[in-house]
């Protein structure tokens, strides 16, 4: 894994520490650079790697009316109105879920929450999930507060002076980082929308925090600096903020690598105090001005240990959103090149699930290719012989589940996975040769399941308990 030229440009700008990086817009508490940094990094990356963003719009007038009704009527899951005092607050998106006995289990934090004497989970997505009610109680939602904020923000336009400052700063960043007007235009639209919603959303967040009074906040994506205002609210309340790793991190990931400017208190405010990683491998691969502690991933530890060692010929192809047209062609041709006894399964990126037919028409129409719709990829990995992918945490997880991994070559994979899984293939013929070389003569094949302890720390729940005791001390009640 290595730092990409695009990431290096951002780091060089931050190391230079120009005054524009520290400007704070009226009504904000963190510099504007923190609010747009990730969006700029994505724009730079997409122009090189072929990663294509997914645009979805499920808004309907009736759906919005229902959303608002739920937001203003009594709602037992409304975090801002129903939360109570807890020492530890898990503040999560709500998308890292798996089905467990008719309930929704958040694989990122539920194991840790269950090991915490006084824990509350608050997610940004609505409750209940399509998979069922939450497995951990209490779990509440910020969805009603988001709906109320959207209503209150209608018709609002930022003051002319604020818009002028936004345009000036975006113009400066574009000049320094060689961004195109079309890239900046999309970022500007999102920024102006955020400017309208943010005051109302933060007011609701502060209301929830006053009710909970957490001593420790464990927040996913806390290092994504567009969440810097939220992180700042938790810090203002006296909470220690830690982020649990949720996916791939490395030297080219903008959320986990920062230049010298982020040592300044104004920008440091936008980042968590600590990063809790899956293992030392991940801790050593990033440069973030925060403590790094290898905790592990209980969900993987538990399910990988229980995964069957005997595997049929199932091939799983993982999407990372990069070059969808090429992936569509590759998977179709790979299916045609393999014998019928191979079952070919394609798993879209979570952000692509609603648009698979549009982005991957060949795959979607092919009767010999299955679309993996399992909420939890681990259920699929447990039955898989070989995984093919460009750049994804799933490739590392696949090895922990005893799967053979074949990496595909791209500008994306060169920086994200490097040579971690051997030479990267660039054609269907190479993929078939690697499959033939890895397959056992007798069927079904037997796979060794032994997670690398450097990548996946072991006894993770116990490690979390020790970590929490060090950070929080004895419980308050």
Helices and strands as residue ranges (DSSP letters): H 5-16, G 19-22, H 32-49, H 61-72, H 79-82, E 88-92, E 97-100, E 103-106, H 110-114, E 119-123, E 139-141, H 143-152, H 160-177, H 181-212, E 216-219, G 225-227, H 228-236, E 240-244, G 254-256, G 260-263, H 265-268, E 274-277, H 280-283, E 291-294, H 298-306, E 310-311, E 314-318, H 324-337, E 343-347, G 350-355, H 356-359, H 361-365, E 369-371, H 377-381, E 386-389, H 393-400, E 404-407, H 411-416, H 428-438, E 445-446, H 460-472
